[in-house]
Amino acid sequence: MAAYDFSTLNDKDFEELSRDLLSIILGVRLQSFKVGPDKGIDLRHSSPAKNNKIVVQAKHYHTTGFKGLLASLKKERNKVKNLRPTRYIISTSVRLSPQNKDEILSILSPYLKSANDIFGNEDLNKILSDYPDAESKYYKLWLTSINVLKRILNNSVKGRSEFYTEKIKNNIKIYVQNSSLTQAFKILEKYRFLLITGQPGVGKTTLAYIAIYSFLSKGYELVFIDKDIIEGENLFDVNPNAKQVFYFDDFLGANYFEIINPKSSDSGIVNFVERIQKSKNKYLILTTRTTILNTAKQYFEKINRSNLDIARKELELKDYNEFDKARILYNHLYFSDLEERNRDKIFRNKNYWKIIRHENYNPRLIEFITSQNKFIQSEIDNYLEFVMYNLRNPNELWLHSYENQIKDEDRFFITTLFSFGSDVEHSVLEKAFEIRIKHEIKRNGFQKPNDVFNSCIKRLIDGFITRYQSYGGLFEFSFVNPSINDFLISYLKKSKAERWRLFDSCFYIEQFESLFKYLILDFTDYNEFIREANRFIDLLKFRRIGSSGKYRNIDTETFLIIKKAYLYINSCDVDPPFLHVDPLGKRAIIVRA
């Protein structure tokens, strides 16, 4: 018989499981309802004569046990009295003894007709054993069944592939199944290997784990490759009947230096993929960040010419619809160690919509903001403010990748794109980037690589940047996710040296206008604002400045701020000589020096 404790399910998951299982046993269709006050009804069956013919309460109290369950049921009595159902049923994840059922019966009698209408942990497991199709629907259950867990623990290879029970449960209980999993299985079925790529924090490793667990449940042996593909070769079982799934996380390395000094050769990886495809009962799962893969393609001809992309699943935030995002947030909140009062702040006044619909939403960021420890370590006292701050300033997602996984020229490219504040046409960005590179060569001794602009594009495309064709037929660039822009604002505000390296290399009006708004206007310290504005104005006074032709004029707000700073700094009442105001006084342009 099945022996689940249902700990991987949240309360809504358990309610849905109860609905499906009891519908089978009762031979009727039970209705379920949206999250919210239920007035004593979790599930019900209606007839033409009576809406509340059968009423079911699903009580998921696996953590508090019978004591918590009993306290909750005592509060239900008056609700049931008002409902007056023909039949009242309790479904719970708690293990119950005959005495426990008798005590529940005494509390809810006469509405609860007999102990047969109390379905405890053992009763639900019996139904799952009798109806395997129902069991297979709930992947969170069967992937953490006793048999599967034993296979996982027993199938570790030479002590290297130890996927412990708690680690499995922690991954599965917060996972939300969507179309990505189905697509991943289709790719594996067709090509026998799967390459999962994507931006930081979108769920690459979690998707790989779920796919691996599925193989383990079917009796496959896991071979976890740590550093070198040779490990996979050495543990490859030539017996065609031996079932093996190979997993190589971050297979190209974690940063640029690892890519150019690899432990696994490009030919070794390509050859191993070919060996997997020709073998029976063998599968391979690889993960890497998109920017890392693009960089490796530039360095290694065999990887660039290989067929790795045919089995590639690019995991993107758009793969998650609004409902998926809501379920991810709910799962993290339900299983988190957050204090109840902090959890409540998310549900109060429907604050969860501010998170779900935030443009910087990201599964890894959700994991970060639902950790009580992360909140305690912050300098923010209010939990909701802590959540919104991290959504606006998603450093946790991009900092490591930005500082360690890309090259210097890639960072020059990214900050140049950032300096325009919005989408940039190809030729304009190329010109601005060329000026930035010349500045770095002159001031910082940078060695310019060949075809640096196009090389950066190849490495950064889909990882940090995206390129599209506008309605006018021109190609434009933007960031692949708005959170990158927010990250750079925070990053450059903290680093004065990096901020002024960027200021000093600007050429277009649009760059100066955008950077003034992003990096100077928001200074809360007035003296710091004056110092930064003064230096910024000096740049405008003595720099030859161009325009992309798209936004020749500086808007009124920016002009007035620059003018105010100029008048204050120079103790005068004369308009800045390097700004020209039109007759209406509403627009201004920068006059070339």
N, C-alpha and C positions, 0 to 999 in steps of 0.2 A: 504494500500500500504506500501511496505517496506520504511524505512526512515533512510538509512545509510548515515553517513558522510564520510565513507571510510578512516577514520583516522588510522585504525588499519593496513592498507595495505601500504607497501612501494611502490616505483614507479614501480618496476618490477611486483609486485603483481597486481597493478592496470592495467598495460598494459595487463597482462594475462586475467584479468577479462573482459576488453574491448574486447579483441580478442574473447572470448567465447560468450559474449552477442551479439556483432555485427555479428558474424558468424551466430547466430540464426536468427536475424532480416533480414540480407541480403541474407541468404540462400546460402552462399558461404563459402569456407574454407579460412580463413585469415592466412597468414604466420606470424610467429613471429621470432625474431632474437636474437642473443647473445648480451650481454651488451657491449656498445661501441658507437663510433660516428655513427649516423644513417643516416646522410645526408638528413634528413627530412622524413625518413621512420621508423615508429615504427612497423606498421603492413601493409600488402598488400595482394591483390589478383591478381594473374597473369592469363592471357589467352594466348593461342598459338600465338596470334597476338601482344600482348603487355604485357610486364612484369609488368609495373606499371598501370594496369587497375584501381584498387582501392587502394588508399593510405590512411592510417589512422595515425593520430598523437594522442597519448594518453598523456594527460597533467594532471598530478596529482598535483594540486596546492591548496589543501584544506587549507594549512596553510597561504598562501599569498593572497588567494582569487582572485577576478576578476582582480585586478590591476596587480598582478604578472602574471596571465594567459595572459593578453593582451600584456604585455611587451614581453613575450616569443613568442607569435604568430606573432608579428611584425617582429621578427628575422627569421621566417619561410618563409616569402614571397618569397625571392630569391631562397630558396631551392626548393619550390614548382614549381616555374617557370622553373627550370632546369629539374624537374621530368616530367612535363607535363602529369599528370595522367588524365584518363578519368573521374574519380570521386575522390574527396578529402573530407575526413571526419575528424571531430574533436570529440574526446571523452575526457571529463574532469570531475573531481570530484567536481568542483566548481558549486555552485548554480547559475543559470542564469535567468535573467529576459528577456522578449521579447526585451527590449532595448539593453541588453548585447549581445544577439545573433545578432541583427542588426549591432552592432558595429563590431563584429567579421567578419560578412559577408562582410562589407564594406572594411575591411583590406585585406581579402583573395580572394575577387572577382577578376577575373572570375573563379578562380580555385575551389572555394567553390560555388557550384551551387545554393544552397538555405539554409535557416535556418534549414530545416529538416535534414541536414547533420551535424548539431551541436548537439551532445548528452551531455547534462549537467547532473548534479547530479540527478535531478528529472526524467529525461528520463531513466537513468540507473536503478534507483529504480523501475520504472514502469516495465521495462523488467524483473527485478528480481522477482517482484510480479507475473508477468504473467507466468514465467517459474521457478517454485520452485526447479526443479532438478538442475538448474544452481546455484541457491542460496545455496543449501545444499552442493555443492562442495567446497564452500569457507567458511570453518569453522571459519575463522577469522571474517567473516561477521555475520553469524547467531548466533554465540556464544556471539556477542555483540549487537544484535538487541535490539530495545526498549523493545520488549516483554520479551526477556530473561533477560535483565537487571532488569526489574520490578520484575520478578519472584525471581531473586537473592536477591534483596533488600527486597522484601516482605516475602521471605521464611527464613529469619534469625530467629533463635529460641531463644526467650527470650533475644534478644539483644546480643547474644554470637556469632552468625555466620554472622557478617556483612562484606560481600564481596562487597566493594564499586566499583562503576562504573570505576573509574580511575585505580584502582588496577587490575581489570579484563583486561582492555584494555592494560595496561602496560605489563602484562604477555603474553597475546595472540599475540600481535603484534611482539614480538621478538621470539615467539615459531616457530620452524621448524618441521613440521610433518614428522615423519619417521615411520619405522616398529614398534617401541616401542609402539606407541599409538594403533595400530591395535592389537598387542599382548596383551596389557593391557585390551582392551575391550573384547577380547576372553576369557581371564582369568576370568573377572568379569561375563561374561555371563555363564560360566561353573560352577564357584564356589561361586559366589555372594560376594566374597571379594577378595581384591588385596593387596599383600604385596610388596611394592617397596623398594628395597635395592640397595646399591651401594656406591662408594667412594664419598668423599666430592666434591661437585660442578659439578656432572655429570648431574643434572637436575631432581632429584627425586621429589622435591616439585612442579616444573613446570608441570611435567607429571601428578601428582596427581590433580593439579588445572584444567588442560584441561579435564581430565576425569570427574571431579566434575561438571564443567560448562556444559558438555554434558548432565549430569543427570538433572541439573537445567533447561536446555532448554526443557526438557520433563515433567516438572512440579513436579520434586522431591523437597522435603524439605531438606535443609542442616542442619545437626547437627554437629557442630564443637566441638570436644572433646578437651579440653585444657590440663587437667592434670590427670584426673582419668577416667577409663572406666565406673565408676559408673555414670558419667554424661550422658553417652550414654544409660545406663540402665534406668535412670530416665526419659529420653526423648523419650524412645522407645514407639512408638504408636502401641498398640496391634491390632488396626483395620487393617485387612489384606489388605484393599484397600488404606490405607495411604501410600504414596510413600515417602521413606526417604533414604538419602545417608549419612552415618556417616563417618567423616574424623578425623583421629587421627594422627597428624604429630609428628614424633620423639617419637613414642609411648613407647619406652623402656627407654627414658631419654636421656639427652644430654651428659652425661659423666658417668664415672665408678661409682662415688659415688651415682648417682641417680639410677643406676642399682641395686646396692646392698642394697639400701634403697628406694625401689619403693613405689610410692603412689598407683599404680595399681598392684594388686596381679597377679601372673602368672596364677592362676586358673581363676581369673576374666576375663582376656583377652581371654584365651582359651574358657571359657564358653560363652562369648559374641560372639565370632566367630561362635561357634556352633549354637547359637540362630539365628544369621543372616542367616546361611545356611538353617535353617528350616523354615524361614519366607518368606512370599510373599511380593514383592515390597520393599525389604530392601537390601541395599548394604553397604559394609564397605571398606574403603580405608585406609591403614596404610603405614607409611614410617619410615625408620630407616637406619642408616649406617650399612654396613656389619659387621664391627668390633663390633659394639654394639650388634647386633643380636647374633653373635658368642659367645660373653661374657655372654649374658643372657642365652643362651643354657647351658652353663657350670654351672650357678648358679641355674637355675630353671628346675627341672626335667620335669614338665608339659609342659613347652615351648619346651624343647628338644624333648619330645615324641609326641608333637602335630603335626597336619598336616598343619602347617602354610606354609611350603615350597611348598606344592602342588600348591599354588596360588601366588608364588613368582616370581616377575619380577626383575632380577638383571640387573640394568642399568649400562652399561659399555661404555667406550669411543669408543670401536670398533663397537658399534651400530650406530655411526655416520660415514658415508662415507665422502669422500673428498668434494662432492657436498653439503652434509648436513652442514659440517663445514663452507664452503664458505657462505651458506645462513644464518647461525647463525651469522657469522661475519658481513655480509652485513646488516642484520636486526638491529643489535646493533649499527652499525655505522649510519644507516639511522635515527634511532629514538633517537640517543644519543644527549647530550647537547654539544658535542665537537664543537670547533670552526672550521669553514670551512677549514682553512689553515692546521689544524691538521688532519682532515679527508682526505684531499687531499694527505697528505704524505703517507697514506696507499695505495692509488691507483697509486701514481707516481712510475714509473719503476716496476709496478706489485709487490710492496712490500707485498701485501696481501698474496702472496704465502709463505713468510717467516713465517707468522702466521699460516696459514691453515695447512702447512706441518710440523710445529714445533712439536717435540715429546712431549712437555708439554702442547699441546693444551687442553683446558678444558672450557666448557661453562661458568662456574663461573669466570674463569680468563678473558674470553672475556668481560664479563660484567664489570669487574674491570678495564681493560685497556681502555675501551671506555667511561669512565666517566671523564669529564673535571675537576671535582672537585678533583678526585684522582690524576690527572696529576699535577694540581696546587699545591697540598699538597706535592708532591714529591720534591726531591732535584735535579732532572734532568731537564735541560732546553729544550732539543730536544724531541719532542713527540715520534718520531720513536724509539729513544734510550730508552725512558721510556717503550714503549711497549716491546721491545726485552729484556730489563733488567728483567721485570716481568715474561716474559716467561722463562728466564733462572733461575730466583729465585722465584719460585711460593710459597712464604711463606703464601700468603693469603689463599691458599687452604688447607695447611697441618698443620699450626701452632696450631690452636685451637684443632684440633683432636689429634695431637701428645702430647700436653701439658695437655689436660683435659679429653680426652675420652678413654685413655688406662692406663694400670697399669705400675708401675715402671719396672717390669720384662719384659713387652712388649717393653718398650723403650730400655732396655738392648739388647733384641733380635734384634730389628730393627737396632740399631747402630752396633751391631756385624756383621750382614749381610752386612751393608753398608761398613764396614771396609775392605771387600774383593774386593770391586770395581767392581765385576761382579757376575755371577751366582756361587753358592757354593753347593758342594755336601753335602748331609744330614749328614754324619758322621763327616765331617770336621767342619761344622757349629755347630753341637752338642758339639764337643770338645771345640771349641772356646767359645761357650756360657757357657759351664760348668766352664771354667776358668774365664770368666767375672763374673759369679755369685759368685764364691769363692772370687774373688777380692772385690766384693761389701759387702760380709759378713764380710771379714777381716777388710776392711778399713772404711766402712760406716754403719756397724751394720745391714745390710739387713737381713730380716727373709725369708729364702728360703721356698716357698710353695712346696707341693707335686707335683711330675711329672711336674716340671715347664716348661721344654722344650716343651713337647707335649701340655700343656695347652696354652702356648703362640701361638703355631701354630694354634690351634683351634680358638682362638680369632682373630688372625691377617689374617688368610687365606682369600683371595679375597678382603679384605679391604686394607691391606698394602702389603701383600706378596702373591706370587703364588708359587705353587709347580708343577713340571712336571717330567716326566721320560725321561732321556736322551737316546741317541742312544745305550749307553752301558748298559742300564737297570737300572742305578742308579737314585735315586731321587735327584733333585737339586732344590734350592730355588732362587728366585729373587724377586725384587719389582714388584708389580702389575702395576706400572706406573713409567716411568723414572723421572717424576717430583719429586718423593719422594727423589731420590738420590740428585737432585739439591737442594731441600729444606734442606737436612741434611748438605750439604756442607756449605751453607749459615748460617745455625743455629749453627753449631759447630765452624765456624770461629768467630762468634760473642761471643761465650761462651767459654772462656779459661778453666773454671773449668770442663765443660762437655767434652771438647776436650781431656783434660789430664786424665780424668777418663777412657776414651776409650783407649788412648795410653797406659796407665799403665796396662791395662788388656789384651793387645794383646799377642799372642803367635806365630802365624804363620808368616813366611817371607812375604807372600802375604799381610797380614794385614799391616805390617810396610811399605812395598813398596807403597801400595795403599794410605794409609793415608798420607804418606810423600808428594805424588803428589797432593792429594786433599786439604790438610789442612796446609801445610807448604810452599810448592813450590810457591804458588801464593801470598805470602805476598808482598805487594808493598813497605812497609817500610823495608829498608834493615836491620836496627838495630833490628827490631822485628823479621825478618827472622833469623838473627844470634842467637838471644836468643832462639827462638823456635828450631832451628836446633841443637844447642849445647845441649839442654836438651834431644832432640830426640836421638842424638848420644850416650849420656850417657845411655839411655835405651838399645840401641843395644850392648853397651860394656859389660853390666853386666847382661843381661837377657838371660836365656836359651830359645833358639828360635827353633821352629820346622818348618817343611815344610809339606804341604799337599801332596807333591809328584807330584802335577800338574804343579807348576811353581817353581822349585827349585832355579833358578837363578834370580838375580836382573838385570834388563836391564841396558844397558850402560848409558843412560841418567840419570837415578836415581843414579847410582853408581858415576858418575862424579860430580853430584850436592852434594852428601853426602861427597865425597872426598874433593871438593872445600871448603865446609863449615868446614870440619875437619881441613884442612891445615890452613885456616884463623884463626880459633879459637885457634888452638894450636901453631900457628906461627912456623911451621916446613915444611919440604918438604918430609916427609915420609908418605907413604900410610897408611891409617887407619889399625891398626893391626887386627881389627875384620872383615875386608873384605879380601877375597882371590880372586886375579885376575887370570884368566886362561892365558896360554902362549900367546894367541893372544891379550890379553888385551881388549877383547870386552865384556866379561861377568864377573860377580862377584857373589860370594856367601857369605852369612853371616856365620862366623865361630862361633860355639857355645862356649860360655864362659865356 
